[in-house]
């Protein structure tokens, strides 16, 4: 069901704030990589973490049991082989983990903005959350009022052989993003996106895809598959946020010459966020 203009504006404000936090976090991580003992940077990192905490609390509706609040808390802990928390992680590692949490928050908000269904809880039910930060109190948007996390697994994929492949690819894409290989991260996210959309199209069947191009689905371009899936109602319009370099990812996936475009962290993260939104669209339990 379409969301109203006021809520859309709130979501856009929240996404902009989260993306600003992501930008600050990347800069702090880069500085710490050069000088991990710099006291000023460490102080700025702590202030950034506090700002992240305020934003997460806002989006979690003040609930410590919300998936986003739990992810935020877990980002600070190292775990033993048995899974028990043993100590606080290193500052740069915490930043990387928190960037992942913020990324998931953006993905979930993007899913709501692009037509996600309300869980039935009104926003007033979570209005008592902490809004002490002027950076976040203006939005009033709480993920706790809507569907929670974009699924990370692929039980909704109809082809059982494909599930294991995209599961492993998803892990690879997250690792590539954390390691700064943004080209690989984007290409892998787009590969997963194309694979799961193709699976959905094939399950639907050509006969049910009114106005689809002639020929086999496997012969269609990446953009055609996304457009047909959207027209068929299999996915919403989340793919509108795909950066241009993502839409042409096939052209460069095997290209190692100097003409290959440079992929930024922002573009890689956007591709991952769109993937999460589409995963929610295709998950029958959403």
C-alpha positions as protocol buffer text, in pm:
chain_id: "A"
residue {
  index: 1
  type: UNK
  ca { x: 0 y: 0 z: 0 }
}
residue {
  index: 2
  type: UNK
  ca { x: 145 y: 342 z: -94 }
}
residue {
  index: 3
  type: UNK
  ca { x: 271 y: 550 z: 193 }
}
residue {
  index: 4
  type: UNK
  ca { x: 157 y: 907 z: 252 }
}
residue {
  index: 5
  type: UNK
  ca { x: 367 y: 1209 z: 160 }
}
residue {
  index: 6
  type: UNK
  ca { x: 441 y: 1303 z: 520 }
}
residue {
  index: 7
  type: UNK
  ca { x: 578 y: 959 z: 607 }
}
residue {
  index: 8
  type: UNK
  ca { x: 782 y: 949 z: 286 }
}
residue {
  index: 9
  type: UNK
  ca { x: 942 y: 1281 z: 381 }
}
residue {
  index: 10
  type: UNK
  ca { x: 1023 y: 1145 z: 729 }
}
residue {
  index: 11
  type: UNK
  ca { x: 1181 y: 834 z: 579 }
}
residue {
  index: 12
  type: UNK
  ca { x: 1388 y: 1039 z: 336 }
}
residue {
  index: 13
  type: UNK
  ca { x: 1510 y: 1255 z: 624 }
}
residue {
  index: 14
  type: UNK
  ca { x: 1605 y: 945 z: 824 }
}
residue {
  index: 15
  type: UNK
  ca { x: 1788 y: 790 z: 529 }
}
residue {
  index: 16
  type: UNK
  ca { x: 1978 y: 1114 z: 469 }
}
residue {
  index: 17
  type: UNK
  ca { x: 2081 y: 1123 z: 836 }
}
residue {
  index: 18
  type: UNK
  ca { x: 2193 y: 759 z: 830 }
}
residue {
  index: 19
  type: UNK
  ca { x: 2393 y: 814 z: 512 }
}
residue {
  index: 20
  type: UNK
  ca { x: 2562 y: 1114 z: 676 }
}
residue {
  index: 21
  type: UNK
  ca { x: 2655 y: 890 z: 971 }
}
residue {
  index: 22
  type: UNK
  ca { x: 2788 y: 631 z: 727 }
}
residue {
  index: 23
  type: UNK
  ca { x: 3005 y: 896 z: 562 }
}
residue {
  index: 24
  type: UNK
  ca { x: 3143 y: 1010 z: 900 }
}
residue {
  index: 25
  type: UNK
  ca { x: 3212 y: 650 z: 998 }
}
residue {
  index: 26
  type: UNK
  ca { x: 3403 y: 575 z: 679 }
}
residue {
  index: 27
  type: UNK
  ca { x: 3620 y: 884 z: 730 }
}
residue {
  index: 28
  type: UNK
  ca { x: 3692 y: 790 z: 1093 }
}
residue {
  index: 29
  type: UNK
  ca { x: 3780 y: 433 z: 996 }
}
residue {
  index: 30
  type: UNK
  ca { x: 4024 y: 557 z: 732 }
}
residue {
  index: 31
  type: UNK
  ca { x: 4187 y: 792 z: 982 }
}
residue {
  index: 32
  type: UNK
  ca { x: 4218 y: 517 z: 1243 }
}
residue {
  index: 33
  type: UNK
  ca { x: 4377 y: 290 z: 985 }
}
residue {
  index: 34
  type: UNK
  ca { x: 4654 y: 546 z: 941 }
}
residue {
  index: 35
  type: UNK
  ca { x: 4692 y: 635 z: 1309 }
}
residue {
  index: 36
  type: UNK
  ca { x: 4506 y: 395 z: 1543 }
}
residue {
  index: 37
  type: UNK
  ca { x: 4628 y: 567 z: 1860 }
}
residue {
  index: 38
  type: UNK
  ca { x: 4529 y: 922 z: 1771 }
}
residue {
  index: 39
  type: UNK
  ca { x: 4339 y: 1049 z: 2075 }
}
residue {
  index: 40
  type: UNK
  ca { x: 4140 y: 1310 z: 1885 }
}
residue {
  index: 41
  type: UNK
  ca { x: 4019 y: 1052 z: 1636 }
}
residue {
  index: 42
  type: UNK
  ca { x: 3929 y: 811 z: 1914 }
}
residue {
  index: 43
  type: UNK
  ca { x: 3727 y: 1086 z: 2085 }
}
residue {
  index: 44
  type: UNK
  ca { x: 3551 y: 1166 z: 1758 }
}
residue {
  index: 45
  type: UNK
  ca { x: 3482 y: 795 z: 1712 }
}
residue {
  index: 46
  type: UNK
  ca { x: 3315 y: 775 z: 2052 }
}
residue {
  index: 47
  type: UNK
  ca { x: 3101 y: 1079 z: 1969 }
}
residue {
  index: 48
  type: UNK
  ca { x: 3005 y: 918 z: 1637 }
}
residue {
  index: 49
  type: UNK
  ca { x: 2911 y: 595 z: 1815 }
}
residue {
  index: 50
  type: UNK
  ca { x: 2688 y: 793 z: 2051 }
}
residue {
  index: 51
  type: UNK
  ca { x: 2519 y: 962 z: 1756 }
}
residue {
  index: 52
  type: UNK
  ca { x: 2468 y: 619 z: 1598 }
}
residue {
  index: 53
  type: UNK
  ca { x: 2315 y: 497 z: 1923 }
}
residue {
  index: 54
  type: UNK
  ca { x: 2066 y: 785 z: 1931 }
}
residue {
  index: 55
  type: UNK
  ca { x: 1966 y: 717 z: 1568 }
}
residue {
  index: 56
  type: UNK
  ca { x: 1931 y: 344 z: 1631 }
}
residue {
  index: 57
  type: UNK
  ca { x: 1724 y: 405 z: 1944 }
}
residue {
  index: 58
  type: UNK
  ca { x: 1495 y: 633 z: 1742 }
}
residue {
  index: 59
  type: UNK
  ca { x: 1450 y: 377 z: 1466 }
}
residue {
  index: 60
  type: UNK
  ca { x: 1403 y: 93 z: 1716 }
}
residue {
  index: 61
  type: UNK
  ca { x: 1120 y: 274 z: 1890 }
}
residue {
  index: 62
  type: UNK
  ca { x: 1319 y: 269 z: 2213 }
}
residue {
  index: 63
  type: UNK
  ca { x: 1300 y: -111 z: 2229 }
}
residue {
  index: 64
  type: UNK
  ca { x: 1619 y: -293 z: 2321 }
}
residue {
  index: 65
  type: UNK
  ca { x: 1471 y: -615 z: 2184 }
}
residue {
  index: 66
  type: UNK
  ca { x: 1425 y: -473 z: 1834 }
}
residue {
  index: 67
  type: UNK
  ca { x: 1654 y: -641 z: 1577 }
}
residue {
  index: 68
  type: UNK
  ca { x: 1829 y: -311 z: 1499 }
}
residue {
  index: 69
  type: UNK
  ca { x: 1901 y: -235 z: 1867 }
}
residue {
  index: 70
  type: UNK
  ca { x: 2035 y: -588 z: 1916 }
}
residue {
  index: 71
  type: UNK
  ca { x: 2260 y: -555 z: 1610 }
}
residue {
  index: 72
  type: UNK
  ca { x: 2392 y: -225 z: 1745 }
}
residue {
  index: 73
  type: UNK
  ca { x: 2479 y: -379 z: 2083 }
}
residue {
  index: 74
  type: UNK
  ca { x: 2641 y: -686 z: 1928 }
}
residue {
  index: 75
  type: UNK
  ca { x: 2864 y: -470 z: 1710 }
}
residue {
  index: 76
  type: UNK
  ca { x: 3076 y: -380 z: 2014 }
}
residue {
  index: 77
  type: UNK
  ca { x: 3155 y: -736 z: 2124 }
}
residue {
  index: 78
  type: UNK
  ca { x: 3417 y: -993 z: 2029 }
}
residue {
  index: 79
  type: UNK
  ca { x: 3297 y: -1351 z: 2065 }
}
residue {
  index: 80
  type: UNK
  ca { x: 3468 y: -1674 z: 2156 }
}
residue {
  index: 81
  type: UNK
  ca { x: 3455 y: -1986 z: 1940 }
}
residue {
  index: 82
  type: UNK
  ca { x: 3154 y: -2093 z: 2149 }
}
residue {
  index: 83
  type: UNK
  ca { x: 2975 y: -1768 z: 2066 }
}
residue {
  index: 84
  type: UNK
  ca { x: 3011 y: -1608 z: 2409 }
}
residue {
  index: 85
  type: UNK
  ca { x: 3097 y: -1238 z: 2438 }
}
residue {
  index: 86
  type: UNK
  ca { x: 3449 y: -1205 z: 2577 }
}
residue {
  index: 87
  type: UNK
  ca { x: 3563 y: -845 z: 2525 }
}
residue {
  index: 88
  type: UNK
  ca { x: 3502 y: -526 z: 2333 }
}
residue {
  index: 89
  type: UNK
  ca { x: 3614 y: -526 z: 1968 }
}
residue {
  index: 90
  type: UNK
  ca { x: 3882 y: -291 z: 1835 }
}
residue {
  index: 91
  type: UNK
  ca { x: 3764 y: 62 z: 1738 }
}
residue {
  index: 92
  type: UNK
  ca { x: 3811 y: 15 z: 1362 }
}
residue {
  index: 93
  type: UNK
  ca { x: 3630 y: -318 z: 1374 }
}
residue {
  index: 94
  type: UNK
  ca { x: 3343 y: -161 z: 1570 }
}
residue {
  index: 95
  type: UNK
  ca { x: 3314 y: 111 z: 1305 }
}
residue {
  index: 96
  type: UNK
  ca { x: 3297 y: -150 z: 1029 }
}
residue {
  index: 97
  type: UNK
  ca { x: 3026 y: -342 z: 1215 }
}
residue {
  index: 98
  type: UNK
  ca { x: 2825 y: -29 z: 1289 }
}
residue {
  index: 99
  type: UNK
  ca { x: 2846 y: 71 z: 923 }
}
residue {
  index: 100
  type: UNK
  ca { x: 2686 y: -263 z: 846 }
}
residue {
  index: 101
  type: UNK
  ca { x: 2408 y: -194 z: 1100 }
}
residue {
  index: 102
  type: UNK
  ca { x: 2345 y: 150 z: 951 }
}
residue {
  index: 103
  type: UNK
  ca { x: 2343 y: -4 z: 607 }
}
residue {
  index: 104
  type: UNK
  ca { x: 2073 y: -252 z: 717 }
}
residue {
  index: 105
  type: UNK
  ca { x: 1869 y: 36 z: 861 }
}
residue {
  index: 106
  type: UNK
  ca { x: 1885 y: 224 z: 531 }
}
residue {
  index: 107
  type: UNK
  ca { x: 1782 y: -93 z: 346 }
}
residue {
  index: 108
  type: UNK
  ca { x: 1478 y: -141 z: 571 }
}
residue {
  index: 109
  type: UNK
  ca { x: 1373 y: 224 z: 541 }
}
residue {
  index: 110
  type: UNK
  ca { x: 1414 y: 203 z: 165 }
}
residue {
  index: 111
  type: UNK
  ca { x: 1186 y: -100 z: 164 }
}
residue {
  index: 112
  type: UNK
  ca { x: 918 y: 96 z: 352 }
}
residue {
  index: 113
  type: UNK
  ca { x: 961 y: 396 z: 120 }
}
residue {
  index: 114
  type: UNK
  ca { x: 918 y: 173 z: -183 }
}
residue {
  index: 115
  type: UNK
  ca { x: 589 y: 27 z: -68 }
}
residue {
  index: 116
  type: UNK
  ca { x: 659 y: -202 z: 228 }
}
residue {
  index: 117
  type: UNK
  ca { x: 353 y: -303 z: 429 }
}
residue {
  index: 118
  type: UNK
  ca { x: 291 y: -179 z: 781 }
}
residue {
  index: 119
  type: UNK
  ca { x: 295 y: -442 z: 1050 }
}
residue {
  index: 120
  type: UNK
  ca { x: -23 y: -289 z: 1186 }
}
residue {
  index: 121
  type: UNK
  ca { x: 143 y: -91 z: 1466 }
}
residue {
  index: 122
  type: UNK
  ca { x: 84 y: 283 z: 1440 }
}
residue {
  index: 123
  type: UNK
  ca { x: 373 y: 523 z: 1472 }
}
residue {
  index: 124
  type: UNK
  ca { x: 213 y: 670 z: 1783 }
}
residue {
  index: 125
  type: UNK
  ca { x: 278 y: 342 z: 1959 }
}
residue {
  index: 126
  type: UNK
  ca { x: 649 y: 416 z: 1956 }
}
residue {
  index: 127
  type: UNK
  ca { x: 643 y: 792 z: 2008 }
}
residue {
  index: 128
  type: UNK
  ca { x: 792 y: 757 z: 2355 }
}
residue {
  index: 129
  type: UNK
  ca { x: 1134 y: 664 z: 2212 }
}
residue {
  index: 130
  type: UNK
  ca { x: 1436 y: 876 z: 2295 }
}
residue {
  index: 131
  type: UNK
  ca { x: 1448 y: 1181 z: 2069 }
}
residue {
  index: 132
  type: UNK
  ca { x: 1702 y: 1384 z: 2257 }
}
residue {
  index: 133
  type: UNK
  ca { x: 1927 y: 1432 z: 1954 }
}
residue {
  index: 134
  type: UNK
  ca { x: 1831 y: 1723 z: 1729 }
}
residue {
  index: 135
  type: UNK
  ca { x: 1975 y: 1531 z: 1436 }
}
residue {
  index: 136
  type: UNK
  ca { x: 1712 y: 1258 z: 1455 }
}
residue {
  index: 137
  type: UNK
  ca { x: 1416 y: 1388 z: 1650 }
}
residue {
  index: 138
  type: UNK
  ca { x: 1279 y: 1575 z: 1349 }
}
residue {
  index: 139
  type: UNK
  ca { x: 1212 y: 1256 z: 1154 }
}
residue {
  index: 140
  type: UNK
  ca { x: 1002 y: 1065 z: 1407 }
}
residue {
  index: 141
  type: UNK
  ca { x: 1035 y: 753 z: 1192 }
}
residue {
  index: 142
  type: UNK
  ca { x: 1048 y: 419 z: 1372 }
}
residue {
  index: 143
  type: UNK
  ca { x: 1125 y: 90 z: 1204 }
}
residue {
  index: 144
  type: UNK
  ca { x: 950 y: -75 z: 1497 }
}
residue {
  index: 145
  type: UNK
  ca { x: 621 y: 38 z: 1340 }
}
residue {
  index: 146
  type: UNK
  ca { x: 689 y: -159 z: 1025 }
}
residue {
  index: 147
  type: UNK
  ca { x: 816 y: -491 z: 903 }
}
residue {
  index: 148
  type: UNK
  ca { x: 1151 y: -576 z: 1047 }
}
residue {
  index: 149
  type: UNK
  ca { x: 1468 y: -692 z: 893 }
}
residue {
  index: 150
  type: UNK
  ca { x: 1527 y: -766 z: 531 }
}
residue {
  index: 151
  type: UNK
  ca { x: 1588 y: -1140 z: 514 }
}
residue {
  index: 152
  type: UNK
  ca { x: 1950 y: -1249 z: 490 }
}
residue {
  index: 153
  type: UNK
  ca { x: 1873 y: -1601 z: 371 }
}
residue {
  index: 154
  type: UNK
  ca { x: 1719 y: -1732 z: 56 }
}
residue {
  index: 155
  type: UNK
  ca { x: 1454 y: -1989 z: 145 }
}
residue {
  index: 156
  type: UNK
  ca { x: 1219 y: -1804 z: -89 }
}
residue {
  index: 157
  type: UNK
  ca { x: 1431 y: -1901 z: -393 }
}
residue {
  index: 158
  type: UNK
  ca { x: 1244 y: -2170 z: -584 }
}
residue {
  index: 159
  type: UNK
  ca { x: 1547 y: -2339 z: -740 }
}
residue {
  index: 160
  type: UNK
  ca { x: 1708 y: -2540 z: -456 }
}
residue {
  index: 161
  type: UNK
  ca { x: 2044 y: -2557 z: -635 }
}
residue {
  index: 162
  type: UNK
  ca { x: 2051 y: -2179 z: -664 }
}
residue {
  index: 163
  type: UNK
  ca { x: 1992 y: -2122 z: -292 }
}
residue {
  index: 164
  type: UNK
  ca { x: 2335 y: -2249 z: -185 }
}
residue {
  index: 165
  type: UNK
  ca { x: 2503 y: -2042 z: -456 }
}
residue {
  index: 166
  type: UNK
  ca { x: 2340 y: -1714 z: -359 }
}
residue {
  index: 167
  type: UNK
  ca { x: 2391 y: -1786 z: 12 }
}
residue {
  index: 168
  type: UNK
  ca { x: 2766 y: -1812 z: -46 }
}
residue {
  index: 169
  type: UNK
  ca { x: 2768 y: -1514 z: -282 }
}
residue {
  index: 170
  type: UNK
  ca { x: 2588 y: -1302 z: -22 }
}
residue {
  index: 171
  type: UNK
  ca { x: 2860 y: -1378 z: 232 }
}
residue {
  index: 172
  type: UNK
  ca { x: 3124 y: -1295 z: -29 }
}
residue {
  index: 173
  type: UNK
  ca { x: 2959 y: -961 z: -110 }
}
residue {
  index: 174
  type: UNK
  ca { x: 2952 y: -857 z: 257 }
}
residue {
  index: 175
  type: UNK
  ca { x: 3315 y: -960 z: 301 }
}
residue {
  index: 176
  type: UNK
  ca { x: 3421 y: -767 z: -9 }
}
residue {
  index: 177
  type: UNK
  ca { x: 3243 y: -457 z: 119 }
}
residue {
  index: 178
  type: UNK
  ca { x: 3413 y: -479 z: 459 }
}
residue {
  index: 179
  type: UNK
  ca { x: 3752 y: -531 z: 293 }
}
residue {
  index: 180
  type: UNK
  ca { x: 3707 y: -228 z: 68 }
}
residue {
  index: 181
  type: UNK
  ca { x: 3675 y: -417 z: -262 }
}
residue {
  index: 182
  type: UNK
  ca { x: 3377 y: -213 z: -374 }
}
residue {
  index: 183
  type: UNK
  ca { x: 3380 y: -329 z: -734 }
}
residue {
  index: 184
  type: UNK
  ca { x: 3355 y: -694 z: -629 }
}
residue {
  index: 185
  type: UNK
  ca { x: 3092 y: -610 z: -366 }
}
residue {
  index: 186
  type: UNK
  ca { x: 2873 y: -432 z: -620 }
}
residue {
  index: 187
  type: UNK
  ca { x: 2915 y: -695 z: -890 }
}
residue {
  index: 188
  type: UNK
  ca { x: 2834 y: -975 z: -647 }
}
residue {
  index: 189
  type: UNK
  ca { x: 2526 y: -797 z: -511 }
}
residue {
  index: 190
  type: UNK
  ca { x: 2403 y: -735 z: -864 }
}
residue {
  index: 191
  type: UNK
  ca { x: 2470 y: -1097 z: -958 }
}
residue {
  index: 192
  type: UNK
  ca { x: 2259 y: -1214 z: -664 }
}
residue {
  index: 193
  type: UNK
  ca { x: 1988 y: -963 z: -753 }
}
residue {
  index: 194
  type: UNK
  ca { x: 1975 y: -1085 z: -1111 }
}
residue {
  index: 195
  type: UNK
  ca { x: 1973 y: -1449 z: -1003 }
}
residue {
  index: 196
  type: UNK
  ca { x: 1684 y: -1420 z: -757 }
}
residue {
  index: 197
  type: UNK
  ca { x: 1475 y: -1203 z: -990 }
}
residue {
  index: 198
  type: UNK
  ca { x: 1533 y: -1451 z: -1273 }
}
residue {
  index: 199
  type: UNK
  ca { x: 1428 y: -1735 z: -1042 }
}
residue {
  index: 200
  type: UNK
  ca { x: 1106 y: -1549 z: -960 }
}
residue {
  index: 201
  type: UNK
  ca { x: 1034 y: -1477 z: -1326 }
}
residue {
  index: 202
  type: UNK
  ca { x: 1091 y: -1838 z: -1429 }
}
residue {
  index: 203
  type: UNK
  ca { x: 868 y: -1961 z: -1148 }
}
residue {
  index: 204
  type: UNK
  ca { x: 596 y: -1720 z: -1256 }
}
residue {
  index: 205
  type: UNK
  ca { x: 626 y: -1843 z: -1616 }
}
residue {
  index: 206
  type: UNK
  ca { x: 637 y: -1655 z: -1945 }
}
residue {
  index: 207
  type: UNK
  ca { x: 265 y: -1703 z: -1995 }
}
residue {
  index: 208
  type: UNK
  ca { x: 187 y: -1504 z: -1681 }
}
residue {
  index: 209
  type: UNK
  ca { x: 426 y: -1219 z: -1765 }
}
residue {
  index: 210
  type: UNK
  ca { x: 199 y: -1008 z: -1983 }
}
residue {
  index: 211
  type: UNK
  ca { x: 384 y: -791 z: -2233 }
}
residue {
  index: 212
  type: UNK
  ca { x: 716 y: -965 z: -2173 }
}
residue {
  index: 213
  type: UNK
  ca { x: 977 y: -957 z: -2451 }
}
residue {
  index: 214
  type: UNK
  ca { x: 1005 y: -1249 z: -2688 }
}
residue {
  index: 215
  type: UNK
  ca { x: 1263 y: -1520 z: -2627 }
}
residue {
  index: 216
  type: UNK
  ca { x: 1391 y: -1696 z: -2319 }
}
residue {
  index: 217
  type: UNK
  ca { x: 1416 y: -1513 z: -1989 }
}
residue {
  index: 218
  type: UNK
  ca { x: 1783 y: -1614 z: -1971 }
}
residue {
  index: 219
  type: UNK
  ca { x: 1846 y: -1407 z: -2285 }
}
residue {
  index: 220
  type: UNK
  ca { x: 1699 y: -1085 z: -2147 }
}
residue {
  index: 221
  type: UNK
  ca { x: 1921 y: -806 z: -2024 }
}
residue {
  index: 222
  type: UNK
  ca { x: 1960 y: -734 z: -1653 }
}
residue {
  index: 223
  type: UNK
  ca { x: 1751 y: -416 z: -1680 }
}
residue {
  index: 224
  type: UNK
  ca { x: 1479 y: -595 z: -1877 }
}
residue {
  index: 225
  type: UNK
  ca { x: 1446 y: -863 z: -1611 }
}
residue {
  index: 226
  type: UNK
  ca { x: 1410 y: -600 z: -1338 }
}
residue {
  index: 227
  type: UNK
  ca { x: 1154 y: -403 z: -1540 }
}
residue {
  index: 228
  type: UNK
  ca { x: 943 y: -710 z: -1624 }
}
residue {
  index: 229
  type: UNK
  ca { x: 953 y: -830 z: -1262 }
}
residue {
  index: 230
  type: UNK
  ca { x: 832 y: -490 z: -1147 }
}
residue {
  index: 231
  type: UNK
  ca { x: 551 y: -476 z: -1404 }
}
residue {
  index: 232
  type: UNK
  ca { x: 445 y: -828 z: -1305 }
}
residue {
  index: 233
  type: UNK
  ca { x: 420 y: -721 z: -940 }
}
residue {
  index: 234
  type: UNK
  ca { x: 695 y: -956 z: -826 }
}
residue {
  index: 235
  type: UNK
  ca { x: 899 y: -665 z: -692 }
}
residue {
  index: 236
  type: UNK
  ca { x: 823 y: -304 z: -613 }
}
residue {
  index: 237
  type: UNK
  ca { x: 1022 y: -6 z: -741 }
}
residue {
  index: 238
  type: UNK
  ca { x: 1326 y: -42 z: -513 }
}
residue {
  index: 239
  type: UNK
  ca { x: 1554 y: -96 z: -813 }
}
residue {
  index: 240
  type: UNK
  ca { x: 1512 y: 272 z: -899 }
}
residue {
  index: 241
  type: UNK
  ca { x: 1790 y: 335 z: -644 }
}
residue {
  index: 242
  type: UNK
  ca { x: 2042 y: 121 z: -830 }
}
residue {
  index: 243
  type: UNK
  ca { x: 2340 y: 336 z: -935 }
}
residue {
  index: 244
  type: UNK
  ca { x: 2418 y: 354 z: -1306 }
}
residue {
  index: 245
  type: UNK
  ca { x: 2735 y: 147 z: -1266 }
}
residue {
  index: 246
  type: UNK
  ca { x: 2527 y: -134 z: -1116 }
}
residue {
  index: 247
  type: UNK
  ca { x: 2290 y: -145 z: -1413 }
}
residue {
  index: 248
  type: UNK
  ca { x: 2585 y: -211 z: -1644 }
}
residue {
  index: 249
  type: UNK
  ca { x: 2766 y: -447 z: -1408 }
}
residue {
  index: 250
  type: UNK
  ca { x: 2764 y: -729 z: -1663 }
}
residue {
  index: 251
  type: UNK
  ca { x: 2967 y: -521 z: -1908 }
}
residue {
  index: 252
  type: UNK
  ca { x: 3258 y: -499 z: -1665 }
}
residue {
  index: 253
  type: UNK
  ca { x: 3242 y: -816 z: -1456 }
}
residue {
  index: 254
  type: UNK
  ca { x: 3512 y: -982 z: -1666 }
}
residue {
  index: 255
  type: UNK
  ca { x: 3682 y: -666 z: -1782 }
}
residue {
  index: 256
  type: UNK
  ca { x: 4020 y: -598 z: -1627 }
}
residue {
  index: 257
  type: UNK
  ca { x: 4132 y: -313 z: -1853 }
}
residue {
  index: 258
  type: UNK
  ca { x: 4163 y: 53 z: -1760 }
}
residue {
  index: 259
  type: UNK
  ca { x: 3816 y: 141 z: -1894 }
}
residue {
  index: 260
  type: UNK
  ca { x: 3644 y: -41 z: -1608 }
}
residue {
  index: 261
  type: UNK
  ca { x: 3462 y: 227 z: -1405 }
}
residue {
  index: 262
  type: UNK
  ca { x: 3564 y: 290 z: -1047 }
}
residue {
  index: 263
  type: UNK
  ca { x: 3301 y: 182 z: -796 }
}
residue {
  index: 264
  type: UNK
  ca { x: 3264 y: 394 z: -483 }
}
residue {
  index: 265
  type: UNK
  ca { x: 3171 y: 261 z: -140 }
}
residue {
  index: 266
  type: UNK
  ca { x: 2844 y: 452 z: -165 }
}
residue {
  index: 267
  type: UNK
  ca { x: 2757 y: 279 z: -493 }
}
residue {
  index: 268
  type: UNK
  ca { x: 2848 y: -62 z: -353 }
}
residue {
  index: 269
  type: UNK
  ca { x: 2634 y: -1 z: -45 }
}
residue {
  index: 270
  type: UNK
  ca { x: 2342 y: 122 z: -256 }
}
residue {
  index: 271
  type: UNK
  ca { x: 2355 y: -198 z: -463 }
}
residue {
  index: 272
  type: UNK
  ca { x: 2350 y: -402 z: -141 }
}
residue {
  index: 273
  type: UNK
  ca { x: 2059 y: -199 z: -5 }
}
residue {
  index: 274
  type: UNK
  ca { x: 1856 y: -254 z: -323 }
}
residue {
  index: 275
  type: UNK
  ca { x: 1932 y: -627 z: -298 }
}
residue {
  index: 276
  type: UNK
  ca { x: 1790 y: -632 z: 56 }
}
residue {
  index: 277
  type: UNK
  ca { x: 1474 y: -452 z: -56 }
}
residue {
  index: 278
  type: UNK
  ca { x: 1417 y: -698 z: -342 }
}
residue {
  index: 279
  type: UNK
  ca { x: 1482 y: -991 z: -107 }
}
residue {
  index: 280
  type: UNK
  ca { x: 1198 y: -860 z: 109 }
}
residue {
  index: 281
  type: UNK
  ca { x: 974 y: -825 z: -196 }
}
residue {
  index: 282
  type: UNK
  ca { x: 1037 y: -1183 z: -305 }
}
residue {
  index: 283
  type: UNK
  ca { x: 1009 y: -1339 z: 40 }
}
residue {
  index: 284
  type: UNK
  ca { x: 656 y: -1481 z: 68 }
}
residue {
  index: 285
  type: UNK
  ca { x: 668 y: -1434 z: 448 }
}
residue {
  index: 286
  type: UNK
  ca { x: 721 y: -1056 z: 431 }
}
